């Protein structure tokens, strides 16, 4: 079964400098039918104005993944980490027992488009941690790249949860498939472009939950970018 979450039905927060779309309940937006999918708790699609961002704020007991689609994101946290995240890089912060961080668009002229993901950890009270890695998404288009996993396997960032996260940049006509092991579920999020998931058409911002499916096959109708979550 494939259950589509249309982009147009997502929640939305506008703050002048921020235009954020919420796939699942977040902040003042609450939708009892879309609170989470398995351990996937948040997918926020954020457009941040030049020179603006989120000041220092707290998190705890959450695995937070940041994925930049366009522009750059400057990160600082109470663990002493500071970095700039760009397309092709993936950042993981384990909030655990508690951490403060800020996220800022360092450009004076260009907006930043960020997909921020929250995953519920396998247990509470984990020691906070941070990791950032670069992946050859542009250099090797047309295939899934494992960018996050529980074991940090194949060079991916590590998660404190049984989740595999894949990313792919697709050229028109590219087709990628993912076999779904029995008992697991998949969420597909289209970051940009137009694709066909099995027999369903999806546009930028659309998401889809796959349950009791054997395969997720994504074919790009246009240049596209997608994230695939394989969840227990």
KADASUL-V525695 format. One record per pair of residues at least 12 apart in sequence whose ideal C-beta (glycine too) atoms are under 8 Angstrom apart, sorted by the first residue. I is the first residue (numbers start at 1). J is the second residue. Records with the same first field share a line. If there is no record, write none. Layout:
BEGIN
I = J + J
END
This chain:
BEGIN
1 = 210 + 211 + 212 + 213
2 = 197 + 198 + 200 + 208 + 209 + 210 + 213
3 = 208 + 209 + 211
4 = 200 + 202 + 206 + 207 + 208
5 = 23 + 34 + 206 + 207 + 208 + 209
6 = 206
7 = 21 + 203 + 204 + 205 + 206
8 = 205
10 = 22 + 23 + 45 + 205
11 = 25 + 26 + 29 + 31
12 = 29
13 = 26 + 27 + 28 + 29
16 = 49
17 = 48 + 49 + 52 + 53
18 = 46 + 47 + 48 + 49 + 52
19 = 46 + 47
20 = 44 + 45 + 46 + 47
21 = 44 + 45 + 46 + 205
22 = 42 + 43 + 44
23 = 42 + 43 + 44 + 45 + 189 + 207
24 = 36 + 37 + 40 + 41 + 42 + 43
26 = 42 + 44
36 = 120
37 = 185 + 187 + 209 + 229 + 231
38 = 185 + 187 + 231 + 232
39 = 119 + 120 + 161 + 162 + 163 + 231 + 232
40 = 117 + 118 + 119 + 163 + 187 + 229 + 231
41 = 62 + 118 + 119 + 120
42 = 116 + 117 + 118
43 = 115 + 116 + 117 + 189 + 207
44 = 114 + 115 + 116 + 117
45 = 113 + 114 + 115 + 191 + 205
46 = 112 + 113 + 114 + 115 + 116
47 = 111 + 112 + 113 + 114
48 = 71 + 73 + 103 + 105 + 111 + 112 + 113 + 114
49 = 105 + 111
50 = 105 + 107 + 108 + 109 + 110 + 111
51 = 105 + 106 + 107 + 108
52 = 104 + 105
53 = 73 + 74 + 102 + 103 + 104 + 105
54 = 102 + 103 + 104
55 = 102
56 = 76 + 78 + 100 + 101 + 102
57 = 100 + 101 + 102
58 = 98 + 99 + 100
59 = 93 + 95 + 98 + 99 + 100 + 101
60 = 95 + 96 + 97 + 98 + 99
61 = 95 + 96 + 97 + 121 + 124 + 125 + 126
62 = 94 + 95 + 118 + 119 + 120 + 121
63 = 92 + 93 + 94 + 95 + 118 + 119 + 120 + 121 + 159 + 160 + 161
64 = 92 + 93 + 94 + 95 + 116 + 117 + 118 + 119
65 = 90 + 91 + 92 + 116 + 117 + 118 + 119 + 148 + 157 + 159 + 165
66 = 85 + 90 + 91 + 93 + 103 + 114 + 115 + 116 + 117
67 = 90 + 91 + 114 + 115 + 116 + 117 + 147 + 167 + 191 + 227
68 = 85 + 86 + 87 + 89 + 112 + 113 + 114 + 115
69 = 87 + 113 + 114 + 115 + 191 + 192 + 225
70 = 87 + 110 + 111 + 112 + 113
71 = 86 + 105 + 107 + 110 + 111 + 112 + 113 + 114
72 = 84 + 85 + 86 + 105 + 106 + 107 + 112
73 = 85 + 86 + 103 + 104 + 105 + 106 + 112 + 114
74 = 103 + 104 + 105 + 106
75 = 91 + 101 + 102 + 103
76 = 101 + 102 + 104
77 = 93 + 99 + 100 + 101 + 102 + 130
78 = 99 + 100 + 101
79 = 99 + 128 + 129 + 130
81 = 130
83 = 132
84 = 106
85 = 132
87 = 137 + 138
88 = 134 + 135 + 136 + 137 + 138
89 = 132 + 133 + 134 + 135
90 = 132 + 133 + 135 + 147 + 148 + 156 + 157 + 165 + 167
91 = 130 + 131 + 132 + 157
92 = 129 + 130 + 131 + 132 + 148 + 157 + 158 + 159
93 = 128 + 129 + 130 + 131
94 = 121 + 126 + 127 + 128 + 129 + 130 + 160
95 = 128
96 = 121 + 125 + 126 + 127 + 128 + 129
97 = 125 + 126 + 127 + 128
98 = 128
99 = 128
115 = 189 + 191 + 227
117 = 165 + 227
119 = 159 + 161 + 163
120 = 161
121 = 160 + 161
122 = 160 + 161 + 162
123 = 160
126 = 160
131 = 152 + 157 + 158
132 = 157
133 = 147 + 155 + 156 + 157
135 = 147 + 155 + 167
137 = 167 + 168 + 169 + 225
138 = 169
141 = 168 + 169 + 170 + 171 + 174
142 = 168 + 169 + 170 + 171 + 174 + 176
143 = 168 + 176
144 = 166 + 167 + 168 + 176 + 178 + 228
145 = 166 + 167 + 168
146 = 164 + 165 + 166
147 = 165 + 166 + 167
148 = 163 + 164 + 165
149 = 163 + 164 + 165
150 = 162 + 163 + 164
162 = 231 + 232
163 = 229 + 230 + 231 + 232
164 = 229 + 230
165 = 227 + 228 + 229 + 230
166 = 178 + 227 + 228 + 229 + 230
167 = 225 + 226 + 227 + 228
168 = 218 + 225 + 226 + 228
169 = 224 + 225
170 = 193 + 195 + 218 + 220 + 223 + 224 + 225 + 226
171 = 220 + 223
172 = 220 + 221 + 222 + 223
173 = 219 + 220
174 = 219 + 220 + 224
175 = 217 + 218 + 219 + 220
176 = 217 + 218
177 = 215 + 216 + 217 + 218
178 = 215 + 216 + 217 + 228 + 230
179 = 214 + 215
180 = 210 + 213 + 214 + 215 + 216 + 230
181 = 230
183 = 232
184 = 230 + 231 + 232
185 = 209 + 210 + 211 + 230 + 231 + 232
186 = 209 + 210 + 213 + 216 + 228 + 229 + 230 + 231
187 = 207 + 208 + 209 + 210 + 228 + 229 + 231
188 = 202 + 207 + 208 + 210 + 216 + 218 + 226 + 227 + 228 + 229
189 = 206 + 207 + 226 + 227 + 228 + 229
190 = 202 + 203 + 204 + 205 + 206 + 207 + 224 + 225 + 226
191 = 204 + 224 + 225 + 226 + 227
192 = 204 + 223 + 224 + 225
193 = 220 + 221 + 222 + 223 + 224 + 225 + 226
194 = 220 + 221 + 222 + 224
195 = 218 + 219 + 220 + 221 + 224 + 226
196 = 218 + 219 + 221
197 = 210 + 216 + 217 + 218
198 = 213 + 215 + 216 + 217
201 = 221
204 = 224
216 = 228
END
